[in-house]
Amino acid sequence: MRWSPAAVAIPSEEDMRSETVINLERSGYSEDISMKSLSARSSENRKKRKLDNQKSNEKQVQGKKAKLGTAIYMQKQLDCLINAVESYCRIDAPECSSTSECITLLRGLPGVEPCNEPFKLSSRLFLKHEYREMFLAIKNPDVKLYWLKEQLKLKGWACSIAECMTLLSSLPGVEPCDELYMLGTRLFMKREYKEMSDALKNSDVQLDWLKEELKKEAKATQKK
């Protein structure tokens, strides 16, 4: 049989690859290559996990810093608010509006004596800051006394029994402890009589009015 090139079988590409792999396996190279590949992949995975952990830690730290910054800011704002409230509470009332100074000035006014009716009523008025402040802002004693009486009138405290008794004893023909005086004191127990007596400025008119009112009271008592 004559030889010809066509009679020789040419190996395919797959056969050549297969033969190469077999030769590599036989020589031990394949195992080395596989181990190196696994080692490289494992190293890459470790590096990737390490980077991921670092990024995660950085995010956590940043989050904690942000929360800490917010907490510090809120604490500072709260401290400022507390300091403002404490400063406001520590502001003392000015000495000019103190109750003790008002009482001292009240004692120096004409017709006002410790423990008499005008003194007691004015003391009640000075329990409020705005009255103390206005009273002390007025420098003239006469104007101060006038303002005080007006405020007491607005309060319904103006015509005190003590003032009515003083007025009653100054009327012509009225003596302390006489019948007219005693009847007048009974009459002045009612506020409307005290107010009317204070409104009548003329002593003669006051006396006539007082006598008429006493007559009315006497008739009313007899009917009962």
Buried (B, 14 or more C-beta within 10 A) or exposed (E): EEEEEEEEEEEEEEEEEEEEEEEBEEEEEBEEEEEEEEEEEEEEEEEEEEEEEEEEEEEEEEEEEEEEEEEEEEEEEEEEEEEEEEEEEEEEEEEEBBEEBBBEBBEEBEEBEEEBBBBBBBBEBBEEEEBBBBBBEBEEEEEBBEBBBEBBEEEEBBBBBBBBBEBBBEBEEBEEEEEBBEBBBEBBEEEEBBBBBBEBEEEEEBBEBBBEBBEEBEEEEEEE
